[in-house]
């Protein structure tokens, strides 16, 4: 198992639930996306609170809820810290791609399984009395359930398809994961939008400087103005549009987030807006922003099409077979061979003689 215990949990509340038997659910959001993080969440509560308190919130599979319903459920869950517990883990795009492109491939299923194991283990280690675990399946449900059971033999575990519709604790986990990922997407701004924003700000600053200089020139022949009346922050913001108050800054952030999310679509490979975004934001040399899962075939094919050709100096031709690959790759013992090929005086022989396999003769037999 790949260790993920040291990686950051972005939100958690390991409520002990008074030592009562606890039911725990796990679900994810963004697994199939080519953009953004994959977010895993676990939610847990006492069995008696699941029947009474959790069902009162009308939680359901996050995909069946409208955005505002998910947001309300998310806030309602987090408001009951004394009843519910949770842990939310985000796996960044760069991390997913780096793991999947290793020489020894670390598949998305394995990443998902190990993340779920990590979430359960963290909860158990925090002192929560976990007695039942419910998980939405990734891959073969029976194999996944057996894998989890091997790690937690004393816990009753159920892995099932559509678990987010069958078990309220999994429904709650799906809401936590989905809302967290959506908020991460809103906060992210593509480099192209950042550059446009910087250019607009620079243009505004230049225009403002011109107006200020013109105003100063007009006042040179006038008497000194009366002391400026002190104004509060709200009045100053209104008088000086360049200076934004907290409300305006928040509106700007929200507007930028809405603009960024509207230009890259849902983030799924089948979305035409997402594909158009990838085509627009593919650098011919450096590829994609770290927000893009560059190991996905969707991103890779676009980069191969739009990127400049690269000739690798020591590229190994996989099609030539393993024998050819081994012939092109140096063995570690090759680095020590030259040390043994030395003259009697201890001087290393020239590389040309070594490559040509020329031997030093001390007796020509004459």
SVG drawing of the C-alpha trace seen along z (x, -y; Angstrom):
<svg xmlns="http://www.w3.org/2000/svg" viewBox="-36 -81 99 96">
<polyline fill="none" stroke="black" stroke-width="0.4" points="0.0,0.0 1.3,-3.5 1.6,-5.6 -0.8,-8.5 -1.0,-9.1 1.4,-12.1 -0.4,-13.9 -2.6,-16.9 -6.2,-16.5 -7.9,-19.8 -10.8,-19.5 -11.5,-17.3 -13.6,-16.9 -12.7,-13.6 -15.6,-13.7 -15.6,-10.8 -19.4,-10.4 -19.3,-9.6 -17.6,-6.3 -20.8,-4.9 -20.7,-2.5 -20.1,-4.6 -21.1,-4.1 -18.7,-5.6 -19.3,-6.3 -16.7,-7.2 -17.2,-8.7 -15.3,-10.8 -15.8,-13.6 -13.9,-14.3 -12.5,-10.9 -13.1,-10.9 -12.2,-14.6 -9.2,-15.8 -9.2,-19.0 -8.7,-19.6 -8.2,-17.5 -9.9,-14.2 -11.5,-14.8 -12.3,-12.0 -14.4,-12.4 -15.5,-10.2 -18.4,-11.0 -19.3,-9.3 -21.8,-9.4 -23.4,-7.2 -25.9,-4.8 -28.8,-6.3 -27.9,-9.8 -27.9,-8.5 -31.5,-7.5 -32.7,-10.6 -30.4,-13.6 -28.8,-12.8 -32.0,-11.8 -33.6,-15.0 -31.1,-16.9 -32.5,-15.1 -29.1,-14.1 -28.9,-12.2 -26.5,-11.3 -24.8,-14.7 -25.4,-14.2 -29.2,-14.2 -29.1,-17.5 -29.1,-21.0 -26.1,-23.1 -27.8,-25.2 -29.2,-22.1 -25.7,-20.6 -24.4,-23.9 -27.2,-24.0 -26.6,-20.3 -22.8,-20.9 -23.2,-23.8 -25.8,-22.0 -23.5,-19.0 -20.6,-21.1 -22.8,-23.1 -23.4,-19.9 -19.7,-19.3 -20.9,-17.9 -22.9,-15.1 -21.1,-14.4 -17.5,-13.7 -15.7,-13.9 -12.4,-14.0 -11.8,-15.5 -8.8,-14.7 -7.8,-16.3 -5.4,-14.6 -4.0,-17.3 -3.8,-16.9 0.0,-16.8 0.1,-14.1 -2.4,-11.9 -0.4,-12.3 3.0,-11.8 1.8,-8.5 0.1,-7.2 3.2,-7.9 5.7,-6.1 7.8,-3.4 5.9,-1.0 2.4,-2.2 0.3,-3.3 -3.3,-3.1 -6.2,-5.4 -8.0,-2.5 -5.0,-1.9 -4.8,-5.6 -8.5,-5.5 -8.3,-2.4 -5.3,-3.6 -6.9,-7.0 -10.0,-5.3 -7.8,-3.0 -6.0,-6.1 -9.2,-7.9 -10.5,-4.9 -7.2,-4.5 -7.0,-8.1 -10.5,-7.9 -9.8,-4.8 -6.4,-6.1 -8.2,-9.3 -10.2,-7.1 -13.5,-6.9 -15.3,-3.5 -15.9,-2.6 -17.9,0.6 -19.4,0.3 -17.9,-1.1 -19.9,-1.7 -18.0,-2.6 -19.1,-3.5 -17.2,-1.0 -14.2,-1.6 -13.5,1.3 -14.7,4.7 -16.8,4.4 -16.0,7.8 -12.2,7.4 -12.3,3.9 -14.3,5.1 -11.9,8.0 -9.0,5.5 -10.5,3.3 -11.5,6.3 -7.9,7.4 -6.8,4.1 -9.7,3.8 -10.8,7.3 -12.8,6.3 -14.9,3.8 -18.0,4.7 -17.4,3.4 -19.8,3.1 -18.7,2.0 -21.5,1.5 -22.5,-0.3 -24.6,-3.4 -23.8,-3.4 -24.2,-7.1 -27.9,-6.5 -28.3,-3.5 -26.6,-4.6 -27.1,-8.1 -23.5,-8.2 -22.2,-7.7 -24.6,-10.4 -23.2,-12.8 -19.7,-12.0 -20.6,-12.5 -21.9,-16.0 -18.8,-16.9 -16.5,-15.8 -18.6,-17.4 -19.0,-20.8 -15.3,-20.9 -14.2,-20.2 -16.6,-22.7 -15.3,-25.4 -11.7,-24.6 -12.7,-24.9 -14.3,-28.3 -11.2,-29.6 -8.9,-28.5 -8.2,-31.0 -6.4,-29.9 -3.2,-31.6 -4.9,-33.1 -7.5,-34.9 -4.7,-36.0 -2.8,-37.5 -5.8,-39.3 -6.6,-40.7 -3.0,-41.9 -3.1,-43.6 -6.4,-45.4 -5.0,-46.5 -1.8,-47.8 -3.9,-49.7 -6.1,-51.2 -3.0,-52.2 -1.5,-53.9 -4.7,-55.7 -5.0,-56.8 -1.5,-58.1 -2.2,-60.2 -5.3,-61.7 -3.5,-62.5 -0.6,-64.2 -3.1,-66.3 -5.0,-67.2 -1.7,-68.3 -0.8,-70.4 -4.1,-72.3 -3.7,-72.9 -0.2,-74.4 -1.6,-77.9 -4.3,-77.6 -4.1,-78.3 -3.5,-75.4 -6.7,-73.5 -8.5,-73.3 -7.6,-70.4 -9.3,-67.3 -12.3,-66.2 -11.7,-62.8 -14.1,-60.2 -14.8,-56.7 -13.8,-53.7 -17.1,-53.3 -17.1,-56.9 -13.5,-56.6 -14.3,-53.5 -17.1,-55.3 -15.0,-58.4 -12.0,-56.4 -13.1,-53.4 -9.5,-52.0 -9.7,-51.3 -12.1,-48.4 -13.7,-47.4 -14.1,-43.9 -17.5,-43.5 -16.1,-44.6 -13.1,-42.3 -15.3,-39.4 -17.5,-40.2 -14.4,-40.4 -13.2,-37.0 -16.6,-35.4 -16.8,-37.0 -13.4,-35.7 -14.3,-32.3 -17.5,-32.2 -15.7,-33.4 -13.0,-30.7 -15.5,-27.9 -17.6,-29.0 -14.7,-28.8 -13.5,-25.3 -16.9,-23.6 -17.4,-20.6 -13.8,-19.3 -14.8,-16.0 -13.2,-14.7 -16.6,-14.4 -17.4,-18.1 -16.7,-20.2 -16.1,-23.3 -13.4,-21.4 -11.7,-20.3 -11.8,-23.8 -10.2,-25.1 -7.4,-22.5 -6.7,-23.5 -6.6,-27.2 -4.3,-26.7 -1.8,-24.2 1.7,-25.7 3.7,-24.2 6.7,-23.6 5.6,-23.3 2.2,-21.8 -0.5,-22.4 -1.1,-24.2 -0.7,-22.1 -4.5,-22.1 -4.7,-19.7 -4.2,-15.9 -1.5,-15.6 -1.5,-11.8 -5.0,-11.6 -5.1,-10.5 -7.3,-13.5 -4.6,-16.0 -1.7,-13.9 -3.2,-13.7 -3.8,-17.5 -0.2,-18.1 1.1,-15.7 -0.9,-17.6 -0.2,-21.2 3.3,-20.8 6.6,-21.2 8.4,-17.9 11.2,-16.8 14.1,-14.5 15.3,-12.9 19.1,-12.4 18.9,-8.9 15.4,-7.8 14.8,-4.0 12.8,-2.6 10.2,-0.4 9.1,1.2 12.6,2.6 12.0,5.1 13.5,5.6 16.8,6.9 17.5,3.7 16.5,1.7 19.0,3.5 21.7,3.1 21.2,-0.7 21.0,-1.0 24.3,-1.0 24.7,1.5 25.9,0.2 29.0,2.5 30.1,0.5 31.0,-2.4 33.7,-0.3 35.1,1.5 37.6,-1.3 39.1,-1.1 40.2,2.4 41.7,1.5 44.8,-0.4 48.4,-0.3 51.1,1.1 51.8,-2.5 48.2,-2.9 47.3,-5.3 43.9,-4.6 44.0,-3.6 42.5,-6.0 38.8,-5.4 39.6,-4.7 41.8,-1.7 39.0,-0.4 36.3,-0.8 38.5,0.9 39.3,3.7 43.1,3.3 45.3,5.2 48.7,4.1 51.5,6.4 54.6,6.7 56.2,9.4 56.0,9.5 57.7,12.9 60.7,11.6"/>
</svg>
